[in-house]
Amino acid sequence: MDEMIRHILEILENDARASPEEIAALTGMSAQEISQTIAKLEETGVIRHYKTIVDWDLIGENYVYAVIELKVTLERNQGYQAIAERIYKFPEVRSVRLLSGDYDISLTVRGKSMKDVAFFVAEKIATLDQVQSTSTHFVLKTYKEDGVILHEPESIKRLPVSF
Protein backbone atom coordinates (compact mmCIF):
# COMPACT_ATOMS: atom_id res chain seq x y z
CA MET A 1 0.00 0.00 0.00
CA ASP A 2 1.15 3.46 -0.85
CA GLU A 3 2.55 5.32 2.19
CA MET A 4 0.46 8.41 1.43
CA ILE A 5 -2.76 6.34 1.38
CA ARG A 6 -1.74 4.72 4.66
CA HIS A 7 -1.15 8.19 6.13
CA ILE A 8 -4.59 9.43 4.97
CA LEU A 9 -6.26 6.34 6.43
CA GLU A 10 -4.49 6.77 9.76
CA ILE A 11 -5.60 10.40 9.94
CA LEU A 12 -9.22 9.45 9.20
CA GLU A 13 -9.12 6.50 11.60
CA ASN A 14 -8.12 8.87 14.39
CA ASP A 15 -10.50 11.66 13.34
CA ALA A 16 -13.22 10.86 10.80
CA ARG A 17 -14.20 14.53 10.79
CA ALA A 18 -10.83 15.66 9.42
CA SER A 19 -11.55 17.74 6.33
CA PRO A 20 -9.70 17.28 3.03
CA GLU A 21 -8.04 20.66 3.71
CA GLU A 22 -6.78 19.53 7.13
CA ILE A 23 -5.51 16.24 5.68
CA ALA A 24 -3.87 18.11 2.82
CA ALA A 25 -1.99 20.30 5.29
CA LEU A 26 -0.69 17.18 7.05
CA THR A 27 0.26 15.26 3.90
CA GLY A 28 1.41 17.91 1.44
CA MET A 29 -1.21 16.83 -1.12
CA SER A 30 -3.93 19.11 -2.45
CA ALA A 31 -7.40 19.05 -0.94
CA GLN A 32 -8.75 17.92 -4.32
CA GLU A 33 -6.32 14.97 -4.41
CA ILE A 34 -7.37 14.05 -0.87
CA SER A 35 -11.08 14.17 -1.78
CA GLN A 36 -10.50 11.99 -4.85
CA THR A 37 -8.43 9.50 -2.88
CA ILE A 38 -11.03 9.26 -0.11
CA ALA A 39 -13.82 8.79 -2.68
CA LYS A 40 -11.86 5.94 -4.28
CA LEU A 41 -11.19 4.33 -0.88
CA GLU A 42 -14.92 4.52 -0.07
CA GLU A 43 -15.86 3.10 -3.48
CA THR A 44 -13.53 0.11 -3.15
CA GLY A 45 -14.67 -0.66 0.40
CA VAL A 46 -11.35 0.15 2.07
CA ILE A 47 -13.20 2.78 4.07
CA ARG A 48 -16.26 0.93 5.34
CA HIS A 49 -17.97 3.40 7.64
CA TYR A 50 -17.46 6.58 9.63
CA LYS A 51 -18.20 6.23 13.31
CA THR A 52 -18.88 8.44 16.28
CA ILE A 53 -17.88 7.11 19.67
CA VAL A 54 -20.47 8.16 22.24
CA ASP A 55 -20.01 8.06 26.00
CA TRP A 56 -23.64 7.20 26.75
CA ASP A 57 -23.02 7.37 30.51
CA LEU A 58 -22.45 11.13 30.28
CA ILE A 59 -26.00 11.72 29.07
CA GLY A 60 -27.56 9.20 31.44
CA GLU A 61 -28.30 6.55 28.83
CA ASN A 62 -27.34 3.38 30.61
CA TYR A 63 -26.76 0.60 28.14
CA VAL A 64 -25.49 -2.78 29.25
CA TYR A 65 -22.78 -4.41 27.17
CA ALA A 66 -21.68 -8.02 27.30
CA VAL A 67 -19.04 -10.11 25.60
CA ILE A 68 -20.39 -13.53 24.73
CA GLU A 69 -18.07 -16.34 23.75
CA LEU A 70 -19.48 -19.20 21.71
CA LYS A 71 -18.40 -22.74 21.01
CA VAL A 72 -19.97 -23.79 17.74
CA THR A 73 -20.35 -26.90 15.62
CA LEU A 74 -20.00 -26.24 11.94
CA GLU A 75 -22.61 -27.59 9.56
CA ARG A 76 -21.54 -29.74 6.63
CA ASN A 77 -20.05 -27.66 3.80
CA GLN A 78 -20.38 -24.42 5.78
CA GLY A 79 -17.71 -22.55 7.67
CA TYR A 80 -17.72 -19.97 10.41
CA GLN A 81 -18.92 -17.35 7.93
CA ALA A 82 -22.43 -18.86 7.82
CA ILE A 83 -22.96 -18.73 11.61
CA ALA A 84 -21.35 -15.26 11.80
CA GLU A 85 -23.76 -13.98 9.14
CA ARG A 86 -26.76 -15.28 11.09
CA ILE A 87 -25.55 -13.69 14.29
CA TYR A 88 -24.48 -10.27 13.02
CA LYS A 89 -27.96 -9.60 11.63
CA PHE A 90 -29.40 -9.22 15.15
CA PRO A 91 -29.60 -5.50 16.04
CA GLU A 92 -28.34 -6.18 19.59
CA VAL A 93 -25.02 -7.48 18.21
CA ARG A 94 -22.36 -4.77 18.01
CA SER A 95 -19.43 -6.96 16.86
CA VAL A 96 -18.70 -10.54 15.84
CA ARG A 97 -15.18 -11.97 15.79
CA LEU A 98 -13.68 -15.37 14.97
CA LEU A 99 -11.31 -16.47 17.72
CA SER A 100 -8.53 -18.93 18.30
CA GLY A 101 -8.43 -20.84 21.57
CA ASP A 102 -11.18 -22.38 23.70
CA TYR A 103 -14.05 -20.50 22.03
CA ASP A 104 -14.76 -20.06 18.34
CA ILE A 105 -16.70 -16.79 18.14
CA SER A 106 -16.90 -13.69 20.30
CA LEU A 107 -19.85 -11.27 20.21
CA THR A 108 -20.31 -7.91 21.81
CA VAL A 109 -23.98 -7.18 22.45
CA ARG A 110 -25.86 -4.19 23.84
CA GLY A 111 -29.13 -4.10 25.74
CA LYS A 112 -31.10 -1.86 28.08
CA SER A 113 -30.53 -4.16 31.07
CA MET A 114 -28.69 -7.29 32.14
CA LYS A 115 -32.01 -9.10 31.91
CA ASP A 116 -32.46 -7.98 28.28
CA VAL A 117 -29.00 -9.24 27.37
CA ALA A 118 -29.55 -12.53 29.22
CA PHE A 119 -32.86 -13.10 27.43
CA PHE A 120 -31.25 -12.26 24.08
CA VAL A 121 -28.51 -14.83 24.66
CA ALA A 122 -30.95 -17.48 25.92
CA GLU A 123 -33.60 -16.94 23.24
CA LYS A 124 -31.69 -15.90 20.13
CA ILE A 125 -28.10 -17.13 20.41
CA ALA A 126 -28.15 -20.30 22.53
CA THR A 127 -31.06 -21.68 20.49
CA LEU A 128 -29.09 -21.65 17.21
CA ASP A 129 -28.38 -25.23 16.12
CA GLN A 130 -24.65 -24.62 15.65
CA VAL A 131 -24.12 -23.15 19.15
CA GLN A 132 -22.81 -25.77 21.60
CA SER A 133 -22.26 -23.45 24.55
CA THR A 134 -22.05 -19.80 25.54
CA SER A 135 -20.12 -17.85 28.14
CA THR A 136 -21.40 -14.36 28.94
CA HIS A 137 -19.23 -11.64 30.48
CA PHE A 138 -20.95 -8.38 31.38
CA VAL A 139 -18.90 -5.24 30.80
CA LEU A 140 -18.74 -3.28 34.03
CA LYS A 141 -16.91 -0.21 32.74
CA THR A 142 -15.29 0.79 29.47
CA TYR A 143 -12.14 2.84 29.78
CA LYS A 144 -11.11 2.94 26.13
CA GLU A 145 -13.17 2.30 22.98
CA ASP A 146 -11.69 2.06 19.47
CA GLY A 147 -8.55 3.88 20.60
CA VAL A 148 -10.46 6.66 22.39
CA ILE A 149 -10.06 7.08 26.15
CA LEU A 150 -13.52 7.56 27.66
CA HIS A 151 -12.62 8.28 31.26
CA GLU A 152 -9.64 10.50 31.79
CA PRO A 153 -7.63 9.50 34.83
CA GLU A 154 -8.07 11.76 37.79
CA SER A 155 -4.86 13.55 38.60
CA ILE A 156 -3.17 12.20 41.67
CA LYS A 157 -2.78 14.92 44.24
CA ARG A 158 0.21 14.46 46.46
CA LEU A 159 0.67 16.22 49.71
CA PRO A 160 3.82 18.30 49.94
CA VAL A 161 6.57 16.66 51.93
CA SER A 162 8.62 18.74 54.30
CA PHE A 163 11.48 17.84 56.57
RAMO-V736608 format. One record per run of one state. SS is the DSSP state (a for helix, b for strand, c for the rest). FROM is the first residue (numbers start at 1). TO is the last residue. If there is no record, write none. Layout:
SS;FROM;TO
SS;FROM;TO
//
This chain:
c;1;2
a;3;14
c;15;19
a;20;27
c;28;30
a;31;43
c;44;55
a;56;59
c;60;63
b;64;72
c;73;79
a;80;88
c;89;92
b;93;98
c;99;104
b;105;111
c;112;113
a;114;125
c;126;130
b;131;138
c;139;143
b;144;145
c;146;147
b;148;149
c;150;163
//
